[in-house]
């Protein structure tokens, strides 16, 4: 099948459009590209069996062994693994189609899309944290640099959002985008759309992960929004052009938002909202999770309150508080330092009349000498202590004002 596709001149022309380097690539490299596209056609997003197989063998070898031949399955995955692999083959083989793979390549090329593969310079490496469930390819439209911004925040929430939720999402997304962060969301109505529009409104970057092909505007009412996103950000999917969105694909898409983001923020969510699925992926990946509180009487905020109560989400209300999820601010760090028990103990041990050296202060306070020296430096910067020839002493209020 792969050889048949590579023998098609229109396929080679499509690859040249989708990937600038394909013209100079070796045949083995082109086989690997086409095989990954084929896997994205036959395997559902996040198929861990397909992902593990491709990671172990390479896309082309895995395709030839499992799809074209299917031999040696027991050697590839003994015991329970063999059963999972057989189940996978049963899922994949009915979808094998030269026409579908060729159409995926041609349609994407005609649309002007790009095809990203793991290992590419533009590939967003945080997605690799998904391991076997990482995407095999990414189909993209727009500026892929938005995927690799220095700071990326996922903002998600209810489709049936309230005016309050859309306002808060817009304020947070706009402030973060204006400061250079890329806003990541799912392109849906409600909170997603408010976040995307706010980022665009300040000239910032935003990324929309779709549950269908990048040639399909879903929801239809966001066709113009997706067009605007392509202008300054990126519209991305792991499934080929022509593929319709389904409920399962929406849930699977959520893992990409969580994986790419430095932190995920849920602005509004019902008790069983799909946004909680995104939050679950973020928590599983060890990504920081924030939730915006709402009125306790609002069903639209019940999911956020659940995250705060049951899932250790941080309460966030501003862009600065969101940024502190992954980048603690200097003010926050200084405040924590100022309120530390060791700082209080050291200040109690320092005399305003008699100077003591650091070792004596360590003995008096019961704090390690290295910590004492570090704290003394901070206290000196704050103007609370003074270094003298004999050691350290506290400064009085009059001295601090002077």
C-alpha positions, 0 to 999 in steps of 0.5 A, a space after each residue: 500500500 505504501 509503495 502504491 501511494 509513493 508511486 502516485 505523482 499527485 501524492 508526491 506533489 501533495 507531500 511537497 506542499 505539506 512538507 517543504 523537505 519531502 522533495 529531498 527526502 529519501 524513499 525511506 523517509 517518505 515511506 515513514 511520512 506516508 505510513 504515519 498519515 495512514 496510521 492517522 487514517 485507520 487509528 482513532 486519536 489516542 490509540 495507545 496500542 497503535 502509538 506503542 507499536 509505532 514508537 517501537 518499530 517505526 510507522 512504516 515497519 509497523 504498518 507492513 508487519 501488522 496491516 500488510 502481513 500481520 505475522 509475528 504478532 506473538 513476538 511483537 507483543 507476548 501474552 496480554 499484549 498479543 491480545 491487545 494487538 489482535 484487537 487493534 488489528 481488528 479495529 484498523 484493517 476495516 479502515 485500510 484504504 489507499 483512496 482514503 490515505 491519498 485523499 487525506 494528503 491531496 485534500 490537505 495540500 489543496 487546503 494549504 495545510 501543513 503536516 507536522 511529525 514528531 522530531 520536526 523542528 516545529 513539533 510541540 514537544 510537550 505533547 510527547 509527555 502523552 507517551 503512547 497516546 501522543 498524536 502520530 501527526 498534526 495537521 495544521 493551518 496558520 502559524 505553527 510557531 503559536 504551538 511553541 510559544 514560550 508560555 502557553 495556557 489552556 482556557 476551557 469551559 462550558 459551551 452554554 456559558 454565562 455572560 459572567 463566564 465569557 467576560 472573565 475568560 475574555 479578561 484573562 485570555 486577553 491579558 495573557 495574550 497581550 503579555 505574549 502567552 499563546 492561548 490554547 482552547 478547543 474552538 467551541 462555543 462559550 468559554 472557548 470562543 471567548 478566549 480565542 476572540 480575546 487573544 485575537 482582539 489584542 493581537 495575540 496568538 491562539 491555538 484551536 484544537 479541533 475534533 474533526 479535520 482542519 478543513 471542517 469548521 465545527 461549530 459552523 458558527 465559528 467559521 469566521 473565527 477559525 479564519 481569523 485564528 489561521 491569520 495569527 495563530 493555528 488551527 490544529 487536528 491530529 485527524 485528517 481532512 474530511 474526518 467529522 467530529 464525534 463525541 469521542 474525538 472531542 474527549 480525546 482532543 482534550 488531552 492535547 490541550 492539557 498536554 500543550 499548556 503550561 497550565 489549564 484553567 477552567 472558567 465555567 463548567 457544569 458538574 459533568 462538563 467535558 471541560 472536567 475531562 480536560 482538567 483530568 488530563 492536566 492533573 494526570 500529566 502533572 500540569 498545574 490546574 486552575 479554576 475560576 469560582 462563580 456564584 454558588 447558586 450557578 450550575 455553570 460554575 458547579 464543575 469549577 467548585 468541584 475542581 477546587 474542592 476535590 481535585 486540588 485546583 487553584 482558585 484563580 481570578 486574574 491573568 496574574 494569578 493564572 501565570 503564577 500557576 506555572 511561574 510564581 511571581 517575584 511578589 509571591 515568592 517574596 511574600 512567602 519568604 517574608 512569612 516563613 517561620 525561619 525568618 521570624 525565628 532569626 529576627 527574634 534571635 537578632 539583638 538591636 543592641 548587641 551584634 552577633 556573627 552568623 554562627 552565633 545566630 545559627 546557634 541562638 535560632 536553631 537554624 542551619 548556618 547556610 540558611 542563616 547567611 541566606 536569610 541575613 542577606 534578604 533581611 539586609 536588603 529589606 533594611 531590617 538588619 545591619 552588618 557591623 564589624 562585630 556581626 549583625 544587629 537589628 535596625 531600629 524603626 528610626 534607622 529604617 526610615 532614615 
